[in-house]
Amino acid sequence: MLDGEGREFVGEITAYDRDKVSLRITEKRSLPAQPWQITLLQAIPKGKLFESIIQKATELGVFRIVPLLSERVVLHVKEKQAHGKTAKWQQTAIEAIKQCGSPWLPKVELPQTPRQFLAGQETFELPLIASLQPGASHPRQCFREFQRQHARRPKSICIWIGPEGDFSPEEIALIQSGGAHPITLGPLVLRTETAAIFCLSCLNYELSAPD
């Protein structure tokens, strides 16, 4: 059993009936968190794709997921619906840690626009944005530059993933003015859910590679 806060429990079934099981805890384990935290800033795609993104992001060890309402997002979440949707998305993350065995549950936040998120003035040691624009850097270049400047790997990273068709030019300018470095995902145009998995996989690879 997992509590989502780094603890794992081993137990024995002492009683059960149709809809209830009683357990006796026989062992408790505290597992350390990763030495880095990845925040996924993900534009909400149409349909149920966002639930799949949450599932895969959880399996890839993301620390936090921020659903974004960008200008080109098809789904528009009304304020009174936001809490219900967020609770459902959080439950998807709970089911994902059960499947993958992660002791740490990522937090899924309420949907917000890029401007609303940036207004919070949060800082990340390595803020990145997946970019379709010319001149974007390979992710490894960003990590090498950070390593050169700080002689260590970043401890807090965020990655912005746009919707189908990417963020609008105004949103891109706003996000980059907040310090995000544009990174390329290769020569092919990826769907938003593929881009999320690609970026998180790259980040995990760079962060967990041996020194």
C-alpha positions in Angstrom: 0.0 0.0 0.0 1.1 3.5 -0.7 0.1 6.8 0.8 1.4 9.1 -1.9 3.8 10.9 0.5 6.8 8.5 0.3 5.5 5.8 2.6 4.9 2.2 1.7 3.0 -0.3 4.0 2.9 -4.1 4.1 -0.1 -5.6 5.7 -2.0 -8.8 6.4 -5.7 -9.3 5.8 -7.4 -9.9 9.1 -11.1 -9.7 7.9 -13.1 -9.0 4.8 -16.7 -9.0 3.5 -18.2 -7.9 0.2 -17.1 -4.3 0.2 -14.6 -4.0 3.0 -11.2 -5.4 3.9 -9.5 -5.0 7.3 -5.7 -5.0 7.4 -3.0 -5.2 10.0 0.1 -3.2 9.1 3.2 -5.4 9.5 5.9 -3.2 8.0 6.3 0.5 7.2 8.9 1.9 4.8 9.8 5.5 4.0 11.2 6.0 0.5 13.2 9.1 -0.4 11.9 11.5 -3.0 13.8 12.2 -6.2 16.4 14.9 -5.8 14.6 16.9 -8.5 11.0 18.1 -9.1 9.5 18.3 -12.6 6.4 20.4 -13.1 4.4 19.7 -16.3 2.6 22.7 -17.6 0.3 21.0 -20.1 -2.3 22.5 -22.4 -5.6 20.5 -22.0 -6.3 18.5 -25.2 -9.7 17.4 -26.3 -11.5 14.3 -25.2 -10.0 12.0 -22.6 -6.4 12.5 -23.7 -5.6 14.6 -20.7 -6.3 11.6 -18.4 -3.8 9.5 -20.4 -1.2 12.3 -20.1 -1.7 12.4 -16.3 -1.3 8.6 -16.2 2.0 8.6 -18.2 3.3 11.7 -16.4 2.8 10.0 -13.1 4.6 6.9 -14.3 7.5 9.1 -15.4 7.8 10.6 -11.9 6.4 14.1 -12.4 6.1 16.1 -9.3 3.2 18.4 -10.3 0.8 18.8 -13.2 -0.7 22.2 -14.1 -3.6 22.0 -16.7 -3.4 25.0 -19.1 -6.2 26.8 -20.8 -4.4 28.3 -23.7 -5.9 30.3 -26.5 -6.0 27.3 -28.9 -7.4 24.8 -26.3 -10.6 23.2 -27.6 -11.9 22.5 -24.1 -13.1 25.4 -22.0 -13.6 24.7 -18.3 -16.1 26.8 -16.5 -15.1 27.9 -13.0 -17.8 25.8 -11.3 -16.7 22.7 -13.3 -13.0 23.1 -12.5 -12.9 21.6 -9.1 -14.9 18.5 -10.3 -12.6 18.0 -13.2 -9.5 18.5 -11.1 -10.7 15.9 -8.5 -11.2 13.4 -11.4 -7.8 14.1 -12.8 -6.2 13.7 -9.3 -7.9 10.3 -9.0 -6.3 9.3 -12.3 -2.9 10.1 -10.8 -3.8 8.0 -7.7 -4.7 5.0 -9.9 -1.4 5.5 -11.8 0.8 5.3 -8.7 -1.0 2.1 -7.7 -0.1 0.6 -11.1 3.5 1.8 -11.2 4.3 1.5 -7.5 5.5 5.1 -7.1 5.4 6.2 -3.4 4.9 9.9 -4.4 1.6 11.2 -5.8 1.9 14.2 -8.1 -0.5 17.1 -7.4 -2.9 18.0 -10.2 -3.8 21.7 -9.9 -6.8 23.7 -11.0 -6.9 24.7 -14.7 -5.4 28.1 -15.4 -4.2 30.2 -18.3 -0.4 30.7 -18.9 -0.8 34.3 -17.9 -2.4 33.3 -14.6 0.4 30.8 -13.8 3.1 33.3 -14.6 1.4 35.9 -12.4 2.3 33.7 -9.5 6.0 34.5 -10.2 7.2 31.0 -9.4 10.8 30.3 -10.1 12.4 27.1 -11.5 16.1 26.4 -11.9 15.5 25.1 -15.5 12.3 26.3 -17.1 11.7 24.9 -20.6 9.1 25.1 -23.4 8.6 22.6 -26.2 9.0 24.7 -29.3 8.2 24.3 -33.0 10.1 27.6 -33.7 13.5 27.7 -35.5 16.5 28.1 -33.2 15.3 26.0 -30.4 18.0 24.1 -28.5 18.3 20.4 -27.9 17.4 19.5 -24.3 20.9 18.2 -23.6 22.3 21.6 -24.5 20.2 23.2 -21.7 21.4 20.6 -19.2 25.0 21.0 -20.2 24.8 24.8 -19.9 23.2 24.5 -16.5 25.9 22.0 -15.4 28.6 24.3 -16.7 27.2 27.3 -14.7 26.3 25.5 -11.5 28.4 22.3 -11.4 25.3 20.2 -10.6 22.0 19.2 -12.1 18.9 21.3 -11.7 16.6 20.5 -8.7 13.5 22.2 -10.1 12.4 22.0 -13.8 9.2 23.0 -15.6 8.3 22.0 -19.1 5.5 23.9 -21.0 3.7 21.7 -23.6 1.3 23.5 -26.0 -1.9 22.3 -27.6 -2.3 21.0 -31.1 -1.0 23.8 -33.3 1.2 25.0 -30.4 0.7 28.0 -28.2 -0.2 31.3 -29.9 2.7 33.7 -30.7 1.6 35.9 -27.9 1.6 33.1 -25.4 5.0 31.9 -26.6 6.4 35.4 -26.1 4.9 35.7 -22.7 6.2 32.3 -21.5 9.7 33.0 -22.9 9.7 36.4 -21.2 9.2 34.5 -18.0 12.5 32.7 -18.6 11.6 29.5 -20.4 14.2 28.2 -22.8 12.8 26.8 -26.1 13.7 23.2 -26.8 13.2 21.2 -30.0 11.5 17.8 -30.0 13.1 16.8 -33.3 12.1 17.3 -37.0 8.6 15.8 -36.7 5.5 17.6 -35.4 4.3 15.6 -32.4 0.8 15.5 -31.0 0.5 17.2 -27.6 0.3 13.9 -25.7 3.3 12.5 -27.5 5.2 15.7 -26.9 4.5 15.4 -23.1 5.8 11.8 -22.9 8.8 12.7 -25.1 9.8 15.7 -23.0 9.4 13.9 -19.6 11.3 10.9 -20.9 14.2 13.2 -22.0 14.2 15.0 -18.7 14.3 11.8 -16.7 17.1 10.5 -18.9 19.2 13.6 -18.3 18.5 13.9 -14.6 19.1 10.2 -13.8 22.1 9.6 -16.0 25.3 8.6 -14.1 27.9 11.3 -13.5 
